[in-house]
C-alpha cells in the first residue's frame, strides 16, 4: 500500500493520454476534465482516423480510461478504470439502456455505429453520475445531428473490405438541414466470416452479420424552442462467440426518444432540456451450430426500459450550474430451456433473470465555480432511489430455495459526491479531485439464477440482500501544452467497500454439465483499484508528428489477492506524416506479460506481445464531391497474441489488410 500511495503521488508527473480531439482550451472558462473521443462526422478528425469504418469498440479503445473485454469479434464489453458494466453507466444521448443477455454479449455500445455517432464523452468516477449511480465512470455516446443549419442536402456512401475474416462493410447516409428543420438518416451493414489468429489459425464461431439504421429529426417551434425525435434500429444475426459455449441467433434493439429544448425559458435559466425515451432489446442465445454439446439449450432474454430526464443549466456570476432530474423503469427477463438428448425425457425450463423490475429516480447537481481566472472548483452531488422487484412468481420461488426470507421488493438509497480543483495557468494544467459513490447490485448479482461463467467454469447465483457497494476515489492529473509538444498524466485510486464478487459454495451442486461448482455473489470487505497513464504528443515539423502513451493498472482485494481483468503495463506509439490531402501512419502497440492475474477467476499468465500497424489515406475533391480512400495493414507481422481482457484467452486477429472508401456529396 505504501508503494501504491507513492505511485499515486507521482502520477501527475507520469501520465495520461493526450486527447487529440479534445475541445480547445479557453482560460476564461471552466475546463472540464472530460475526455472526448470524436467518432463520426467531424471532417477534420475523420481525415486523421486510421480506419474511418472501424467499429465503435475500436474507437473507444483509443481511450486510456477504457479497455474492452472480448468474447469474439463482435460486441466487446467496455471497462472504465478497469471496472465492467456493473460498476459503470453507458448511455446514448443520455438514455439508459440495459443489456438483455445474461452473458454480456450485448453491451450498449453494440447497438450503435460510428456513422450515426458524433462523439463519446468519457467521465471518470463520480464525474459520470449525471444519468445514474456509478463507481467506475460513464460513457455518453452522442448521436450525429447536423442541427438547424443552412447546409441543405448531404449524401454519403461508404464501403470497406477487410481481408482477415472477409468482412464486408457498406453504408449510406442522407442529411438535410435548414433553419427550421433537419433530418439525419444513416444505414450501416457489416458481414464477416471467421477470422484468423496469427500463424493462420482459424478462430471458429467468430462470424457475425449486423444491420443498423438510425434517424434523427428536429423542428424549430419558435426562436427559442425546438422539438427533436430519434430512432435506432439495430439487428445482428448469426453472431459467433468463440470464447463462450453458445452463440447468438438474433440480437435486436429498438431505441427511440423525443426531446424538447427551450433556450432562456425564464430569467436566470439559460437552457432547459427534457427527453422521454423507450428502448426494447431482444437477445436470443442458442448452441444449435455447435457440433458437440452435452445438452442443447436456448437462452432468450428481453430488456425494456422507459425513462426520462429533465435538466436545466444557467450561469450566475462565477457559477455554472446544472441540475438533472432523471428516472427509468426497466424490465429484465431471461430464461433457459434445456432439451435432453433422449426424446422421452421432458424439457427443463427455468428463469435465469426472474422478470426483475428496476425503478430508479435520481437528481444530479453540479456547480462549476470560477474562483480566479486560473483556478476553478467543480462540485457535484447525486441522490437516487433504487427499487428492485421480482414479478415472476415461479422465479421468486426458485430464489427462495436459497433465500427463504427473501422479500419480493428491495429498495435502496444511492448517494454520490465529487469535488475537483483545477489550475490552468499559461501552459500548465493541474487537477486534483475527491469522490464518493454508491451503486446497487446488478440484476445478475442480485437475482441471477444459475448463470454459467465459461471463464472460471462456475454457475453463479445472485444474492438479493447484498449491500450497496461504496467507493472512495482520489484522482489527479497534470499536463503541459507547448507550441510543438504536450504531455499529460493522470491517475485515479478507488477504495471500494462491500466489493461484490462470486465465491464458491461447496454445499451447492451445479446445473451446467461439467461445471466446476457453484459460486454465490458475496461481498469482500474492500478492494483497491489504481490506474495511471502517460501521454506525449510531439510535432516534429509541419509534416511529421509523434505521439505515444503508456498505461498501468493495479487491483487487489483486502487479502492482497489479485482482482480479475486488471490491465498490465500497456504501450502505444505512432509516427504520422501529413502533407496536403495525403497522410500515413506507422504505429507499434503492445503490453508486458500479465503476471498479476486472478487464478480464482480462471485467469493465467498472458505473455507479452508487440505488433506493428501501417496505414495511408488520400482525399480527393471534385466540385462538391469528396472521396476519402484509406488503406492499411493491422498486425503487419501476423503476431499470435491475446490480451488480459480476451475471454478464455481467445487469440486476437492476425494480419489484416483493409480498404475504406467514403464518398460525400455536399
VOGU-3710 file (C-alpha; in Angstrom, 3 decimals, decimal comma):
1> xxxxxxxxxx> 0,000/0,000/0,000  2,921/2,376/0,702  4,249/1,694/-2,789  0,809/2,358/-4,230  0,471/5,665/-2,377  3,923/6,709/-3,586  2,993/5,950/-7,201  -0,232/7,912/-6,813  1,666/10,967/-5,598  3,997/10,683/-8,568
11> xxxxxxxxxx> 1,343/10,054/-11,201  0,760/13,736/-12,080  4,309/13,637/-13,415  3,876/10,241/-15,076  0,820/10,314/-17,196  -2,460/10,047/-19,088  -3,463/10,055/-22,728  -3,314/13,365/-24,522  -6,698/13,817/-26,138  -6,023/14,997/-29,643
21> xxxxxxxxxx> -9,729/15,528/-30,256  -10,304/17,499/-27,053  -12,002/20,874/-27,267  -9,690/23,883/-27,404  -8,678/25,229/-24,010  -10,116/28,581/-23,027  -8,501/30,161/-19,977  -11,523/32,343/-19,227  -13,915/29,416/-18,749  -14,050/26,273/-16,696
31> xxxxxxxxxx> -12,183/23,460/-18,438  -13,993/20,136/-17,988  -11,547/17,290/-17,378  -13,634/15,034/-19,562  -12,243/13,013/-22,410  -13,942/13,473/-25,770  -13,413/10,889/-28,499  -14,688/12,110/-31,837  -16,273/9,196/-33,683  -18,351/10,235/-36,633
41> xxxxxxxxxx> -18,908/13,117/-38,947  -16,281/15,685/-37,933  -14,403/16,023/-41,226  -11,065/17,113/-39,805  -10,952/14,121/-37,500  -12,164/11,528/-39,981  -9,308/12,657/-42,196  -6,849/11,738/-39,429  -8,525/8,495/-38,314  -6,647/5,373/-39,365
51> xxxxxxxxxx> -9,863/3,472/-40,181  -12,909/5,590/-40,918  -15,090/2,446/-40,878  -13,703/0,979/-37,674  -16,201/-0,250/-35,101  -17,290/1,824/-32,117  -15,370/-0,646/-29,950  -12,129/0,136/-31,780  -12,694/3,880/-31,384  -13,427/3,610/-27,659
61> xxxxxxxxxx> -10,328/1,506/-27,152  -8,273/4,599/-28,068  -9,005/5,961/-24,616  -6,560/5,278/-21,819  -9,543/5,036/-19,461  -11,253/2,257/-21,437  -10,320/-1,338/-22,111  -12,528/-3,882/-23,836  -13,491/-7,409/-22,775  -13,573/-9,518/-25,934
71> xxxxxxxxxx> -15,605/-12,698/-26,222  -15,405/-12,753/-30,015  -15,085/-10,428/-32,991  -18,349/-8,626/-32,169  -19,844/-6,627/-29,260  -16,946/-6,039/-26,889  -17,772/-5,028/-23,325  -16,215/-1,694/-22,245  -14,483/-1,369/-18,899  -13,872/2,097/-17,433
81> xxxxxxxxxx> -10,975/2,399/-14,994  -10,762/-1,398/-15,008  -14,414/-1,818/-14,000  -17,003/-3,687/-16,061  -20,554/-2,608/-16,869  -21,993/-3,391/-13,408  -19,961/-0,527/-11,984  -20,356/1,971/-14,847  -23,061/3,831/-16,778  -23,225/3,630/-20,594
91> xxxxxxxxxx> -25,794/5,908/-22,298  -26,780/7,031/-25,777  -27,705/10,726/-25,745  -28,409/10,416/-22,013  -30,732/7,405/-22,422  -30,317/4,460/-20,036  -30,246/1,143/-21,897  -29,746/-2,276/-20,320  -28,478/-5,465/-21,899  -30,799/-8,425/-22,398
101> xxxxxxxxxx> -28,062/-11,063/-22,251  -27,008/-12,770/-19,027  -23,579/-13,447/-20,593  -22,985/-9,788/-21,524  -22,981/-10,493/-25,254  -24,874/-7,255/-25,965  -23,320/-4,188/-24,321  -24,990/-0,858/-25,087  -22,132/0,024/-27,429  -23,147/-2,830/-29,754
111> xxxxxxxxxx> -26,379/-1,066/-30,765  -24,764/1,957/-32,432  -22,405/2,560/-35,341  -19,647/5,071/-35,972  -21,693/6,521/-38,817  -24,570/7,599/-36,544  -22,452/8,904/-33,670  -20,534/12,152/-33,425  -18,564/11,689/-30,221  -18,243/9,764/-26,967
121> xxxxxxxxxx> -17,800/11,673/-23,696  -15,855/9,639/-21,145  -16,172/10,628/-17,490  -14,096/9,056/-14,742  -15,603/8,035/-11,414  -18,231/10,310/-9,869  -17,870/12,833/-12,683  -20,040/10,365/-14,630  -23,003/10,290/-12,205  -25,262/12,641/-14,184
131> xxxxxxxxxx> -27,511/9,890/-15,591  -27,327/7,360/-12,762  -25,314/5,888/-9,917  -21,823/4,767/-10,894  -18,479/3,889/-9,368  -16,096/3,471/-12,290  -17,387/6,274/-14,519  -19,581/6,765/-17,570  -19,636/6,965/-21,357  -22,280/9,033/-23,134
141> xxxxxxxxxx> -22,408/8,409/-26,885  -23,909/11,342/-28,765  -25,865/10,790/-31,959  -24,822/12,693/-35,070  -27,023/15,747/-35,704  -26,495/18,478/-38,277  -28,787/20,787/-36,303  -30,613/23,828/-37,655  -28,098/24,964/-40,254  -28,472/26,031/-43,887
151> xxxxxxxxxx> -26,373/23,152/-45,193  -29,188/21,700/-47,325  -28,776/18,192/-48,702  -25,795/15,985/-47,889  -25,437/12,476/-49,299  -22,781/9,985/-48,273  -21,817/6,457/-49,319  -19,193/4,227/-47,734  -17,793/0,770/-48,308  -15,000/-1,306/-46,876
161> xxxxxxxxxx> -13,261/-4,655/-47,102  -11,051/-6,438/-44,586  -9,009/-9,464/-45,550  -9,000/-11,204/-42,173  -12,489/-12,554/-41,664  -13,563/-11,339/-45,097  -15,523/-8,514/-43,506  -17,680/-6,533/-45,938  -18,946/-3,074/-44,951  -21,484/-0,872/-46,727
171> xxxxxxxxxx> -23,163/2,299/-45,551  -25,231/5,240/-46,694  -26,468/8,469/-45,169  -28,862/11,201/-46,189  -28,907/14,534/-44,346  -30,974/17,646/-44,849  -30,858/20,829/-42,796  -32,365/24,293/-42,921  -33,086/26,992/-40,364  -36,318/25,420/-39,058
181> xxxxxxxxxx> -35,906/21,707/-39,812  -33,278/18,975/-40,072  -33,253/15,259/-40,818  -30,323/12,859/-40,493  -30,617/9,246/-41,614  -27,961/6,570/-41,641  -27,624/2,902/-42,583  -24,680/0,563/-41,972  -24,187/-3,111/-42,832  -21,371/-5,415/-41,727
191> xxxxxxxxxx> -20,841/-9,081/-42,552  -17,838/-11,158/-41,505  -16,739/-14,788/-41,578  -14,442/-16,471/-39,070  -11,224/-14,544/-38,518  -7,704/-15,986/-38,319  -5,253/-15,526/-35,477  -1,529/-15,079/-36,063  0,004/-18,004/-37,895  -3,147/-18,508/-39,988
201> xxxxxxxxxx> -5,079/-20,303/-37,225  -8,834/-20,094/-37,803  -10,917/-18,970/-34,815  -14,135/-20,931/-35,107  -17,517/-19,303/-34,364  -16,267/-15,728/-34,796  -18,581/-14,753/-37,666  -21,320/-12,100/-37,495  -23,804/-10,094/-39,560  -25,131/-6,701/-38,461
211> xxxxxxxxxx> -27,592/-4,079/-39,748  -28,021/-0,651/-38,195  -30,440/2,128/-39,147  -30,870/5,461/-37,395  -32,812/8,670/-37,919  -32,751/11,956/-36,032  -35,058/14,829/-36,898  -35,780/18,227/-35,408  -38,210/21,066/-35,940  -37,947/24,623/-34,655
221> xxxxxxxxxx> -41,156/25,564/-32,822  -40,117/29,157/-32,200  -36,977/31,234/-31,959  -36,050/29,584/-28,636  -37,910/26,244/-28,723  -37,141/23,045/-30,616  -38,504/19,505/-30,734  -36,328/16,532/-31,716  -37,011/12,838/-32,199  -34,624/9,924/-32,711
231> xxxxxxxxxx> -34,829/6,266/-33,682  -32,246/3,486/-33,792  -32,972/0,023/-35,111  -30,147/-2,478/-34,811  -30,184/-6,183/-35,655  -27,373/-8,709/-35,536  -27,752/-12,301/-36,728  -25,619/-15,433/-36,715  -23,142/-13,997/-34,221  -20,480/-16,423/-33,058
241> xxxxxxxxxx> -18,709/-16,163/-29,698  -15,607/-18,384/-29,744  -14,869/-17,714/-26,056  -18,320/-18,895/-24,952  -20,194/-22,199/-25,244  -23,158/-20,553/-27,008  -23,724/-18,264/-29,979  -26,424/-15,719/-30,812  -29,018/-16,304/-33,490  -30,536/-12,826/-33,136
251> xxxxxxxxxx> -29,888/-9,606/-31,202  -32,339/-6,803/-31,887  -32,758/-3,326/-30,439  -35,278/-0,521/-30,938  -34,236/2,751/-29,274  -36,393/5,863/-29,578  -36,750/9,261/-27,918  -38,475/12,646/-28,058  -36,713/15,752/-26,762  -37,911/19,297/-26,073
261> xxxxxxxxxx> -35,435/22,173/-25,695  -36,071/25,735/-24,604  -33,363/28,388/-24,580  -33,848/31,103/-21,962  -37,270/29,848/-20,774  -37,214/32,270/-17,811  -34,804/34,706/-16,241  -31,741/33,082/-14,668  -32,247/29,858/-16,672  -30,083/29,608/-19,797
271> xxxxxxxxxx> -31,276/26,254/-21,084  -33,966/23,670/-20,339  -33,931/20,230/-21,939  -36,411/17,391/-21,373  -36,370/13,975/-23,006  -38,632/10,938/-22,808  -37,402/7,667/-24,243  -38,111/3,969/-24,685  -35,938/1,072/-25,769  -36,558/-2,620/-26,220
281> xxxxxxxxxx> -33,847/-5,267/-26,514  -34,321/-8,900/-27,516  -31,368/-11,274/-27,383  -31,531/-14,972/-28,288  -28,665/-17,322/-27,424  -28,523/-20,836/-28,785  -25,993/-23,578/-29,422  -27,622/-25,151/-32,470  -24,493/-24,669/-34,615  -22,138/-26,230/-32,100
291> xxxxxxxxxx> -21,491/-29,859/-33,116  -20,757/-31,337/-29,683  -22,822/-30,168/-26,737  -23,825/-32,350/-23,780  -27,315/-30,876/-23,833  -28,824/-28,336/-26,232  -30,121/-25,067/-24,792  -31,998/-21,952/-25,815  -31,477/-18,823/-23,707  -33,550/-15,812/-24,827
301> xxxxxxxxxx> -33,533/-12,546/-22,889  -35,513/-9,314/-23,000  -34,906/-5,852/-21,593  -37,395/-2,957/-21,887  -36,622/0,487/-20,479  -38,872/3,545/-20,145  -37,205/6,733/-18,980  -36,914/10,472/-18,963  -34,592/13,227/-17,882  -35,110/16,949/-17,459
311> xxxxxxxxxx> -32,177/19,253/-16,921  -31,575/22,958/-16,634  -28,359/24,929/-16,807  -27,531/28,515/-16,005  -24,653/30,898/-15,373  -24,699/33,186/-12,350  -21,650/35,405/-11,961  -18,805/32,957/-11,259  -21,040/29,868/-11,212  -22,080/27,472/-13,975
321> xxxxxxxxxx> -24,899/25,378/-12,533  -26,579/22,265/-13,898  -29,451/20,278/-12,382  -30,638/16,996/-13,896  -33,676/15,038/-12,713  -33,795/11,575/-14,287  -35,786/8,378/-13,908  -36,118/4,997/-15,600  -38,133/1,809/-15,286  -36,528/-1,383/-16,577
331> xxxxxxxxxx> -37,856/-4,903/-17,056  -35,219/-7,645/-17,351  -36,336/-11,185/-18,131  -34,230/-14,145/-19,252  -34,989/-17,831/-19,414  -33,300/-21,115/-20,242  -34,776/-24,222/-21,847  -32,699/-27,408/-21,923  -33,524/-30,133/-24,453  -32,428/-33,654/-23,400
341> xxxxxxxxxx> -30,812/-35,868/-25,995  -33,355/-38,556/-25,087  -36,673/-37,508/-26,708  -38,559/-39,397/-23,994  -37,256/-37,063/-21,302  -39,005/-33,791/-20,553  -37,523/-30,404/-21,329  -36,148/-28,390/-18,402  -37,127/-24,749/-18,028  -36,114/-22,021/-15,585
351> xxxxxxxxxx> -35,850/-18,264/-15,306  -32,260/-17,053/-15,168  -33,496/-13,468/-14,643  -36,921/-13,817/-12,953  -38,620/-10,771/-14,524  -36,780/-8,230/-12,399  -38,201/-4,709/-12,444  -35,902/-1,793/-11,582  -37,251/1,672/-10,845  -34,780/4,498/-10,344
361> xxxxxxxxxx> -35,287/8,197/-9,741  -32,371/10,497/-9,064  -31,226/14,087/-9,053  -27,787/15,335/-10,024  -26,458/18,814/-9,216  -23,237/20,373/-10,452  -21,671/23,755/-9,774  -18,591/24,850/-11,691  -17,090/27,777/-9,807  -14,534/30,150/-11,290
371> xxxxxxxxxx> -12,502/31,148/-8,225  -9,998/33,140/-10,296  -9,066/33,349/-13,954  -6,727/30,392/-13,390  -8,392/28,399/-10,619  -11,697/26,526/-10,868  -13,644/24,309/-8,490  -16,187/21,728/-9,601  -18,670/20,414/-7,022  -21,329/17,812/-7,770
381> xxxxxxxxxx> -23,693/15,559/-5,897  -26,298/12,939/-6,696  -29,102/11,292/-4,761  -31,160/8,403/-6,087  -33,874/5,982/-5,081  -33,377/2,468/-6,497  -36,010/-0,278/-6,200  -35,896/-3,875/-7,444  -38,908/-6,171/-7,506  -39,369/-9,742/-8,786
391> xxxxxxxxxx> -42,540/-10,172/-10,825  -42,216/-13,841/-11,801  -43,800/-15,993/-9,087  -42,009/-19,162/-10,203  -38,709/-17,263/-10,429  -39,245/-15,885/-6,932  -39,962/-19,373/-5,594  -36,741/-20,650/-7,193  -34,666/-17,972/-5,451  -36,439/-18,669/-2,168
401> xxxxxxxxxx> -34,953/-22,167/-2,241  -31,717/-20,405/-1,234  -33,217/-17,351/0,497  -36,484/-18,393/2,253  -36,949/-14,951/3,838  -36,373/-13,079/0,585  -38,813/-10,188/0,003  -40,372/-9,504/-3,379  -39,056/-5,917/-3,321  -35,817/-4,278/-2,250
411> xxxxxxxxxx> -35,375/-0,513/-2,004  -32,090/1,359/-1,732  -30,868/4,940/-1,472  -27,761/5,753/-3,521  -25,631/8,841/-2,968  -22,641/10,386/-4,693  -20,364/13,368/-4,091  -17,499/14,775/-6,113  -15,125/17,727/-5,936  -12,317/18,742/-8,249
421> xxxxxxxxxx> -9,941/21,684/-8,024  -8,329/22,682/-11,300  -5,493/25,085/-12,010  -4,786/26,310/-15,527  -2,021/28,865/-15,885  -0,298/29,542/-19,204  0,879/26,146/-20,476  0,280/24,193/-17,284  -2,880/22,369/-16,158  -3,234/20,564/-12,844
431> xxxxxxxxxx> -6,269/18,997/-11,182  -6,995/17,007/-8,056  -10,330/15,542/-7,021  -12,106/13,503/-4,382  -15,267/11,470/-4,800  -17,657/9,153/-3,010  -20,202/6,970/-4,762  -22,527/4,049/-4,248  -24,089/1,524/-6,580  -26,737/-1,177/-6,264
441> xxxxxxxxxx> -26,045/-4,793/-7,255  -26,807/-5,580/-10,892  -29,690/-7,849/-11,873  -27,278/-10,797/-12,213  -25,559/-10,089/-8,893  -28,855/-9,749/-7,042  -31,195/-12,150/-8,827  -29,256/-14,282/-11,304  -30,120/-17,974/-11,201  -27,503/-20,487/-12,330
451> xxxxxxxxxx> -25,639/-18,222/-14,749  -22,693/-20,125/-16,210  -19,345/-18,324/-16,411  -17,192/-20,053/-19,010  -14,029/-18,283/-17,801  -13,846/-19,945/-14,386  -16,299/-22,753/-15,183  -18,759/-21,997/-12,342  -22,504/-21,480/-12,204  -23,363/-18,186/-10,462
461> xxxxxxxxxx> -26,314/-17,447/-8,176  -27,333/-13,931/-7,145  -27,905/-12,695/-3,612  -30,821/-10,242/-3,170  -29,766/-8,792/0,194  -26,323/-7,599/-0,895  -25,384/-4,186/0,487  -24,571/-1,212/-1,705  -21,016/-1,042/-2,949  -19,330/2,118/-1,657
471> xxxxxxxxxx> -16,355/3,745/-3,322  -13,997/6,494/-2,193  -11,837/7,816/-5,006  -8,866/10,112/-5,373  -7,860/11,401/-8,799  -5,178/13,736/-10,021  -3,807/14,920/-13,354  -1,220/17,309/-14,723  -0,274/18,481/-18,179  1,939/20,855/-20,120
481> xxxxxxxxxx> 0,886/22,104/-23,540  3,603/23,840/-25,569  3,513/25,007/-29,162  5,181/21,879/-30,545  4,764/19,316/-27,784  2,441/18,390/-24,972  2,380/15,872/-22,173  -0,397/14,947/-19,825  -0,619/12,487/-16,956  -3,395/11,256/-14,715
491> xxxxxxxxxx> -4,047/8,718/-12,024  -7,008/7,516/-10,013  -7,351/5,362/-6,921  -10,578/3,628/-5,853  -11,175/2,078/-2,427  -14,386/0,045/-2,820  -16,099/-1,282/0,313  -18,564/-4,191/0,141  -16,928/-5,245/-3,132  -19,181/-7,768/-4,917
501> xxxxxxxxxx> -17,516/-10,928/-6,231  -18,623/-14,535/-6,750  -17,311/-17,016/-4,171  -17,557/-20,841/-4,301  -20,233/-22,539/-2,189  -19,326/-26,236/-1,864  -22,779/-27,091/-0,465  -24,457/-26,373/-3,818  -24,497/-28,530/-6,953  -24,060/-27,014/-10,427
511> xxxxxxxxxx> -26,776/-27,050/-13,048  -24,418/-26,893/-16,041  -22,967/-30,233/-17,115  -19,220/-30,260/-16,479  -19,202/-27,077/-14,361  -16,571/-26,767/-11,615  -19,166/-25,865/-8,996  -21,404/-23,012/-7,889  -20,406/-19,500/-6,866  -22,697/-17,193/-4,929
521> xxxxxxxxxx> -22,210/-13,440/-5,113  -20,697/-12,305/-1,812  -19,105/-9,094/-0,580  -15,468/-8,592/0,278  -14,507/-6,158/2,997  -12,911/-3,953/0,372  -10,927/-3,895/-2,853  -8,472/-1,342/-4,236  -8,002/-0,295/-7,851  -5,369/2,071/-9,189
531> xxxxxxxxxx> -4,991/3,393/-12,740  -2,353/5,688/-14,183  -1,293/6,672/-17,675  1,028/8,999/-19,546  0,671/10,532/-22,995  3,062/12,535/-25,147  2,484/14,382/-28,411  5,380/15,939/-30,338  5,166/17,934/-33,589  8,472/17,197/-35,291
541> xxxxxxxxxx> 7,846/19,623/-38,168  4,900/20,761/-40,257  4,517/17,284/-41,803  5,661/14,853/-39,117  4,118/14,134/-35,726  4,829/11,583/-32,981  2,513/10,508/-30,178  2,569/7,766/-27,603  1,041/6,598/-24,353  1,633/4,097/-21,573
551> xxxxxxxxxx> -0,952/2,679/-19,149  -0,640/0,784/-15,886  -3,419/-0,643/-13,691  -3,437/-2,354/-10,307  -6,199/-4,226/-8,482  -6,165/-6,158/-5,184  -8,735/-7,249/-2,636  -8,385/-6,880/1,131  -6,372/-10,136/1,283  -3,923/-8,830/-1,336
561> xxxxxxxxxx> -5,346/-11,279/-3,868  -5,437/-10,092/-7,480  -8,725/-8,867/-8,882  -9,758/-10,258/-12,289  -9,227/-8,467/-15,615  -6,586/-5,988/-14,460  -4,635/-4,391/-17,317  -0,842/-4,878/-17,292  1,660/-2,269/-18,468  0,463/-1,351/-21,980
571> xxxxxxxxxx> 2,008/0,988/-24,543  1,249/2,601/-27,884  3,291/4,877/-30,176  2,686/6,267/-33,644  4,636/8,267/-36,219  2,386/10,259/-38,556  3,026/12,080/-41,804  0,619/14,502/-43,472  1,039/16,728/-46,495  -1,900/18,255/-48,260
581> xxxxxxxxxx> -4,633/15,655/-48,607  -2,283/12,696/-48,094  -1,457/11,131/-44,736  0,286/7,996/-43,495  0,936/6,389/-40,124  3,120/3,678/-38,628  2,341/2,505/-35,103  3,518/-0,021/-32,545  1,326/-1,300/-29,724  1,808/-3,972/-27,126
591> xxxxxxxxxx> 1,892/-4,975/-23,486  4,133/-6,669/-20,973  3,095/-10,051/-19,662  0,125/-10,130/-17,306  1,763/-11,590/-14,195  -0,776/-10,149/-11,723  -3,720/-12,383/-12,624  -6,600/-13,990/-10,707  -6,395/-17,783/-10,563  -9,737/-17,907/-8,768
601> xxxxxxxxxx> -11,391/-16,268/-11,784  -9,754/-18,753/-14,143  -7,026/-16,427/-15,438  -3,485/-17,397/-16,259  -0,347/-15,520/-17,267  -0,796/-13,694/-20,582  2,513/-13,427/-22,494  3,926/-10,093/-23,603  3,304/-9,064/-27,190  4,030/-6,290/-29,683
611> xxxxxxxxxx> 2,613/-5,637/-33,136  3,063/-3,134/-35,950  0,362/-1,359/-37,973  0,645/0,702/-41,185  -1,933/2,891/-42,914  -2,280/5,586/-45,585  -5,062/7,943/-46,644  -5,799/10,141/-49,652  -8,610/12,696/-50,012  -9,884/13,715/-53,455
621> xxxxxxxxxx> -12,164/16,712/-54,165  -14,201/17,277/-57,311  -16,557/20,257/-57,234  -18,998/19,482/-54,372  -17,871/15,893/-54,059  -15,323/14,358/-51,740  -13,807/10,880/-51,728  -11,570/9,518/-48,984  -9,541/6,362/-49,580  -7,884/4,641/-46,620
631> xxxxxxxxxx> -5,761/1,512/-46,819  -3,735/-0,242/-44,182  -2,287/-3,347/-42,602  -3,006/-4,231/-38,977  -0,734/-6,664/-37,132  1,658/-6,480/-40,064  3,907/-9,353/-38,952  0,980/-11,695/-38,145  1,738/-11,904/-34,429  -0,158/-14,536/-32,449
641> xxxxxxxxxx> -1,298/-12,998/-29,170  -4,107/-12,478/-26,702  -4,520/-9,762/-24,086  -5,564/-9,705/-20,436  -9,185/-8,967/-21,431  -9,643/-11,683/-24,041  -12,151/-14,101/-22,530  -10,665/-17,590/-22,103  -7,501/-16,360/-23,846  -9,062/-16,348/-27,306
651> xxxxxxxxxx> -6,419/-15,036/-29,721  -6,764/-11,703/-31,497  -6,746/-11,280/-35,251  -3,569/-11,901/-37,167  -2,536/-9,830/-40,184  -5,478/-7,828/-41,544  -5,448/-5,741/-44,726  -8,221/-3,193/-45,086  -9,539/-0,584/-47,502  -12,187/2,039/-46,619
661> xxxxxx> -13,928/4,271/-49,162  -16,061/7,269/-48,198  -17,904/9,338/-50,797  -19,776/12,532/-49,898  -21,825/14,957/-51,984  -22,451/18,278/-50,230
//
